[in-house]
Amino acid sequence: MSPKSFLLSDAIHRYILDHSMPIDEVQRSLIERTRALGDVSGMQIAPEQGAFLTILTASLGARRAVEVGTFTGYSALCIARGLGDGGRLLCCDVSEEWTSIAQAHWEQAGVAERIDLRLGPATETLRALDDSATIDLAFIDADKRGYQDYAEQLIPRLRPGGVLLVDNVLWHGAVIEGDGESDGDLAHIRAFNDWLAANDAVDSVMLPIADGLTLARRR
Ligand SMILES: C[S@@+](CC[C@H](N)C(=O)[O-])C[C@H]1O[C@@H](n2cnc3c(N)ncnc32)[C@H](O)[C@@H]1O
Protein backbone atom coordinates (compact mmCIF):
# COMPACT_ATOMS: atom_id res chain seq x y z
CA MET A 1 0.00 0.00 0.00
CA SER A 2 1.73 3.21 -1.08
CA PRO A 3 1.59 6.32 1.11
CA LYS A 4 -0.95 9.03 0.27
CA SER A 5 1.40 11.57 1.75
CA PHE A 6 4.06 13.19 -0.41
CA LEU A 7 5.98 13.55 2.86
CA LEU A 8 6.38 9.82 3.52
CA SER A 9 8.59 7.12 2.02
CA ASP A 10 7.13 3.64 1.54
CA ALA A 11 9.23 2.40 4.45
CA ILE A 12 8.13 5.00 6.99
CA HIS A 13 4.53 4.61 5.85
CA ARG A 14 4.82 0.86 6.46
CA TYR A 15 6.22 1.59 9.92
CA ILE A 16 3.30 3.93 10.68
CA LEU A 17 0.76 1.32 9.60
CA ASP A 18 2.51 -1.37 11.65
CA HIS A 19 2.21 0.80 14.74
CA SER A 20 -1.38 2.03 14.28
CA MET A 21 -4.78 0.45 14.81
CA PRO A 22 -4.83 -2.39 12.25
CA ILE A 23 -7.42 -2.57 9.50
CA ASP A 24 -9.88 -5.44 9.66
CA GLU A 25 -11.33 -7.73 6.99
CA VAL A 26 -14.18 -5.37 6.02
CA GLN A 27 -11.77 -2.47 5.59
CA ARG A 28 -9.39 -4.65 3.59
CA SER A 29 -12.26 -5.77 1.36
CA LEU A 30 -13.38 -2.17 0.86
CA ILE A 31 -9.86 -1.08 -0.08
CA GLU A 32 -9.64 -3.91 -2.63
CA ARG A 33 -13.13 -3.29 -4.03
CA THR A 34 -12.33 0.40 -4.42
CA ARG A 35 -8.99 -0.30 -6.04
CA ALA A 36 -10.82 -2.31 -8.70
CA LEU A 37 -12.53 0.95 -9.77
CA GLY A 38 -9.24 2.18 -11.22
CA ASP A 39 -7.76 5.67 -10.87
CA VAL A 40 -10.67 7.05 -8.86
CA SER A 41 -9.61 4.76 -6.01
CA GLY A 42 -7.04 7.46 -5.19
CA MET A 43 -9.92 9.40 -3.62
CA GLN A 44 -10.18 6.94 -0.74
CA ILE A 45 -8.67 8.18 2.50
CA ALA A 46 -5.47 6.59 3.81
CA PRO A 47 -5.76 3.76 6.37
CA GLU A 48 -3.90 5.70 9.06
CA GLN A 49 -6.33 8.56 8.47
CA GLY A 50 -9.19 6.11 9.02
CA ALA A 51 -7.70 5.02 12.33
CA PHE A 52 -7.36 8.68 13.29
CA LEU A 53 -11.04 9.30 12.45
CA THR A 54 -12.21 6.39 14.58
CA ILE A 55 -10.07 7.35 17.55
CA LEU A 56 -10.96 11.06 17.37
CA THR A 57 -14.69 10.34 17.01
CA ALA A 58 -14.56 8.07 20.04
CA SER A 59 -12.43 10.53 22.04
CA LEU A 60 -14.96 13.31 21.43
CA GLY A 61 -17.76 11.00 22.56
CA ALA A 62 -19.39 12.01 19.29
CA ARG A 63 -23.04 11.15 18.81
CA ARG A 64 -23.85 13.45 15.90
CA ALA A 65 -21.49 13.47 12.92
CA VAL A 66 -21.66 14.70 9.32
CA GLU A 67 -19.55 13.70 6.34
CA VAL A 68 -19.40 15.58 3.04
CA GLY A 69 -17.95 13.28 0.37
CA THR A 70 -18.51 9.58 1.04
CA PHE A 71 -17.40 7.81 -2.16
CA THR A 72 -17.16 4.05 -1.38
CA GLY A 73 -17.56 4.64 2.33
CA TYR A 74 -14.18 4.06 3.99
CA SER A 75 -14.07 7.27 6.02
CA ALA A 76 -17.75 6.90 6.96
CA LEU A 77 -17.10 3.37 8.18
CA CYS A 78 -14.27 4.65 10.37
CA ILE A 79 -16.32 7.53 11.81
CA ALA A 80 -19.35 5.30 12.39
CA ARG A 81 -17.20 2.87 14.34
CA GLY A 82 -16.13 5.61 16.72
CA LEU A 83 -19.64 6.93 17.47
CA GLY A 84 -21.02 6.66 20.99
CA ASP A 85 -24.23 4.79 21.84
CA GLY A 86 -27.13 5.96 19.70
CA GLY A 87 -24.77 8.02 17.55
CA ARG A 88 -25.67 8.96 13.97
CA LEU A 89 -23.59 9.85 10.94
CA LEU A 90 -25.13 11.83 8.08
CA CYS A 91 -23.32 11.15 4.79
CA CYS A 92 -23.59 13.50 1.78
CA ASP A 93 -22.68 12.39 -1.74
CA VAL A 94 -23.97 12.61 -5.30
CA SER A 95 -22.99 9.16 -6.57
CA GLU A 96 -25.40 6.27 -6.26
CA GLU A 97 -22.88 3.95 -7.92
CA TRP A 98 -20.05 4.60 -5.45
CA THR A 99 -22.21 4.79 -2.35
CA SER A 100 -23.84 1.45 -3.16
CA ILE A 101 -20.40 -0.08 -2.54
CA ALA A 102 -20.28 1.87 0.71
CA GLN A 103 -23.65 0.59 1.86
CA ALA A 104 -22.74 -3.04 1.23
CA HIS A 105 -19.62 -2.69 3.37
CA TRP A 106 -21.41 -0.77 6.13
CA GLU A 107 -23.83 -3.69 6.32
CA GLN A 108 -20.95 -6.16 6.57
CA ALA A 109 -19.34 -4.07 9.31
CA GLY A 110 -22.60 -3.81 11.27
CA VAL A 111 -22.70 0.01 11.20
CA ALA A 112 -25.30 0.58 8.46
CA GLU A 113 -28.00 1.44 10.98
CA ARG A 114 -25.96 4.35 12.33
CA ILE A 115 -25.58 5.98 8.92
CA ASP A 116 -28.04 8.17 6.99
CA LEU A 117 -26.95 8.57 3.39
CA ARG A 118 -28.35 11.57 1.47
CA LEU A 119 -27.78 11.61 -2.27
CA GLY A 120 -27.71 15.09 -3.79
CA PRO A 121 -25.51 18.19 -3.78
CA ALA A 122 -24.12 18.55 -0.27
CA THR A 123 -24.91 22.27 -0.23
CA GLU A 124 -28.61 21.48 -0.36
CA THR A 125 -28.38 18.71 2.22
CA LEU A 126 -26.47 20.92 4.66
CA ARG A 127 -28.76 23.93 4.20
CA ALA A 128 -31.72 21.75 5.13
CA LEU A 129 -30.17 20.75 8.49
CA ASP A 130 -31.62 22.22 11.67
CA ASP A 131 -29.72 25.21 13.02
CA SER A 132 -28.91 23.77 16.43
CA ALA A 133 -25.23 23.74 17.38
CA THR A 134 -25.16 20.03 18.14
CA ILE A 135 -22.74 18.46 15.66
CA ASP A 136 -19.78 16.86 17.43
CA LEU A 137 -17.68 16.05 14.38
CA ALA A 138 -17.80 16.92 10.68
CA PHE A 139 -15.53 15.74 7.88
CA ILE A 140 -15.25 17.49 4.51
CA ASP A 141 -13.76 15.47 1.63
CA ALA A 142 -15.75 16.35 -1.51
CA ASP A 143 -15.45 18.80 -4.43
CA LYS A 144 -12.86 21.43 -3.52
CA ARG A 145 -14.94 24.25 -5.01
CA GLY A 146 -17.52 23.62 -2.30
CA TYR A 147 -15.20 23.49 0.72
CA GLN A 148 -15.84 27.00 1.99
CA ASP A 149 -19.58 26.75 1.57
CA TYR A 150 -19.64 23.41 3.40
CA ALA A 151 -17.56 24.83 6.23
CA GLU A 152 -19.79 27.91 6.42
CA GLN A 153 -22.77 25.62 6.82
CA LEU A 154 -21.11 23.29 9.31
CA ILE A 155 -19.12 25.53 11.68
CA PRO A 156 -22.17 27.30 13.20
CA ARG A 157 -23.76 23.88 13.71
CA LEU A 158 -20.78 22.47 15.62
CA ARG A 159 -21.20 22.41 19.36
CA PRO A 160 -18.56 24.40 21.26
CA GLY A 161 -15.57 22.05 21.33
CA GLY A 162 -16.88 20.19 18.28
CA VAL A 163 -14.42 19.48 15.49
CA LEU A 164 -14.36 20.06 11.74
CA LEU A 165 -11.88 17.98 9.73
CA VAL A 166 -10.96 18.90 6.17
CA ASP A 167 -9.03 16.64 3.79
CA ASN A 168 -6.47 17.39 1.05
CA VAL A 169 -5.44 20.76 2.45
CA LEU A 170 -1.82 20.37 1.27
CA TRP A 171 -2.79 19.21 -2.23
CA HIS A 172 0.31 17.01 -2.65
CA GLY A 173 2.48 19.96 -1.61
CA ALA A 174 1.30 22.18 -4.47
CA VAL A 175 -0.13 24.77 -2.06
CA ILE A 176 3.36 26.28 -1.75
CA GLU A 177 4.51 25.89 -5.36
CA GLY A 178 4.73 29.11 -7.39
CA ASP A 179 1.59 30.98 -8.28
CA GLY A 180 -0.16 27.88 -9.59
CA GLU A 181 -3.42 27.93 -11.42
CA SER A 182 -5.78 30.82 -10.80
CA ASP A 183 -8.79 28.55 -11.01
CA GLY A 184 -9.36 24.88 -10.34
CA ASP A 185 -8.92 22.72 -7.26
CA LEU A 186 -5.57 24.13 -6.16
CA ALA A 187 -6.90 27.69 -6.17
CA HIS A 188 -9.97 26.60 -4.20
CA ILE A 189 -7.86 24.76 -1.63
CA ARG A 190 -5.56 27.75 -1.16
CA ALA A 191 -8.45 30.18 -0.81
CA PHE A 192 -10.15 27.85 1.64
CA ASN A 193 -7.01 27.42 3.75
CA ASP A 194 -6.56 31.20 3.97
CA TRP A 195 -10.22 31.71 4.83
CA LEU A 196 -10.23 29.08 7.59
CA ALA A 197 -6.95 30.26 9.13
CA ALA A 198 -8.54 33.71 9.52
CA ASN A 199 -11.84 32.37 10.88
CA ASP A 200 -12.09 33.28 14.55
CA ALA A 201 -14.99 30.92 15.24
CA VAL A 202 -12.45 28.08 15.36
CA ASP A 203 -8.94 27.22 16.48
CA SER A 204 -7.31 25.19 13.74
CA VAL A 205 -4.22 23.14 13.04
CA MET A 206 -2.99 21.53 9.83
CA LEU A 207 -1.86 17.97 10.34
CA PRO A 208 0.56 16.31 7.89
CA ILE A 209 -1.56 13.16 7.69
CA ALA A 210 -2.04 11.76 4.19
CA ASP A 211 -2.65 14.72 1.83
CA GLY A 212 -2.97 17.16 4.74
CA LEU A 213 -5.82 17.21 7.22
CA THR A 214 -7.01 20.37 8.96
CA LEU A 215 -8.56 19.99 12.38
CA ALA A 216 -10.62 23.02 13.43
CA ARG A 217 -12.21 23.18 16.90
CA ARG A 218 -15.25 25.38 17.44
CA ARG A 219 -14.60 27.98 20.13
C1 LIG B 1 -12.55 12.28 -2.30
S1 LIG B 1 -14.06 11.44 -2.52
C2 LIG B 1 -14.48 11.03 -0.85
C3 LIG B 1 -13.64 9.91 -0.29
C4 LIG B 1 -14.19 9.30 0.96
N1 LIG B 1 -14.16 10.23 2.05
C5 LIG B 1 -13.48 8.00 1.33
O1 LIG B 1 -13.02 7.86 2.46
O2 LIG B 1 -13.38 7.12 0.48
C6 LIG B 1 -15.13 12.77 -2.95
C7 LIG B 1 -16.60 12.42 -3.03
O3 LIG B 1 -17.33 13.67 -3.09
C8 LIG B 1 -18.48 13.46 -3.86
N2 LIG B 1 -18.98 14.77 -4.32
C9 LIG B 1 -18.49 15.54 -5.32
N3 LIG B 1 -19.21 16.65 -5.44
C10 LIG B 1 -20.18 16.60 -4.50
C11 LIG B 1 -21.25 17.45 -4.12
N4 LIG B 1 -21.46 18.62 -4.75
N5 LIG B 1 -22.05 17.07 -3.11
C12 LIG B 1 -21.83 15.91 -2.47
N6 LIG B 1 -20.83 15.06 -2.77
C13 LIG B 1 -20.03 15.39 -3.78
C14 LIG B 1 -18.03 12.54 -4.98
O4 LIG B 1 -19.14 11.84 -5.54
C15 LIG B 1 -17.04 11.63 -4.25
O5 LIG B 1 -17.66 10.43 -3.87
The ligand as an SDF file (V2000), in Angstrom:
LIG
                    3D

 27 29  0  0  0  0  0  0  0  0999 V2000
  -12.5480   12.2760   -2.3040 C   0  0  0  0  0  0  0  0  0  0  0  0
  -14.0650   11.4380   -2.5200 S   0  0  0  0  0  0  0  0  0  0  0  0
  -14.4850   11.0290   -0.8540 C   0  0  0  0  0  0  0  0  0  0  0  0
  -13.6380    9.9120   -0.2880 C   0  0  0  0  0  0  0  0  0  0  0  0
  -14.1890    9.2950    0.9550 C   0  0  0  0  0  0  0  0  0  0  0  0
  -14.1580   10.2350    2.0550 N   0  0  0  0  0  0  0  0  0  0  0  0
  -13.4790    8.0010    1.3340 C   0  0  0  0  0  0  0  0  0  0  0  0
  -13.0240    7.8570    2.4570 O   0  0  0  0  0  0  0  0  0  0  0  0
  -13.3750    7.1190    0.4840 O   0  0  0  0  0  0  0  0  0  0  0  0
  -15.1340   12.7710   -2.9450 C   0  0  0  0  0  0  0  0  0  0  0  0
  -16.6040   12.4230   -3.0290 C   0  0  0  0  0  0  0  0  0  0  0  0
  -17.3270   13.6710   -3.0920 O   0  0  0  0  0  0  0  0  0  0  0  0
  -18.4780   13.4640   -3.8600 C   0  0  0  0  0  0  0  0  0  0  0  0
  -18.9780   14.7680   -4.3240 N   0  0  0  0  0  0  0  0  0  0  0  0
  -18.4890   15.5390   -5.3200 C   0  0  0  0  0  0  0  0  0  0  0  0
  -19.2110   16.6500   -5.4430 N   0  0  0  0  0  0  0  0  0  0  0  0
  -20.1830   16.5960   -4.5010 C   0  0  0  0  0  0  0  0  0  0  0  0
  -21.2450   17.4540   -4.1220 C   0  0  0  0  0  0  0  0  0  0  0  0
  -21.4570   18.6190   -4.7500 N   0  0  0  0  0  0  0  0  0  0  0  0
  -22.0480   17.0710   -3.1120 N   0  0  0  0  0  0  0  0  0  0  0  0
  -21.8320   15.9080   -2.4660 C   0  0  0  0  0  0  0  0  0  0  0  0
  -20.8270   15.0630   -2.7660 N   0  0  0  0  0  0  0  0  0  0  0  0
  -20.0250   15.3910   -3.7780 C   0  0  0  0  0  0  0  0  0  0  0  0
  -18.0320   12.5360   -4.9840 C   0  0  0  0  0  0  0  0  0  0  0  0
  -19.1390   11.8450   -5.5370 O   0  0  0  0  0  0  0  0  0  0  0  0
  -17.0420   11.6280   -4.2510 C   0  0  0  0  0  0  0  0  0  0  0  0
  -17.6610   10.4290   -3.8710 O   0  0  0  0  0  0  0  0  0  0  0  0
  1  2  1  0
  2  3  1  0
  2 10  1  0
  3  4  1  0
  4  5  1  0
  5  6  1  0
  5  7  1  0
  7  8  2  0
  7  9  1  0
 10 11  1  0
 11 12  1  0
 11 26  1  0
 12 13  1  0
 13 14  1  0
 13 24  1  0
 14 15  1  0
 14 23  1  0
 15 16  2  0
 16 17  1  0
 17 18  1  0
 17 23  2  0
 18 19  1  0
 18 20  2  0
 20 21  1  0
 21 22  2  0
 22 23  1  0
 24 25  1  0
 24 26  1  0
 26 27  1  0
M  CHG  2   2   1   9  -1
M  END
$$$$
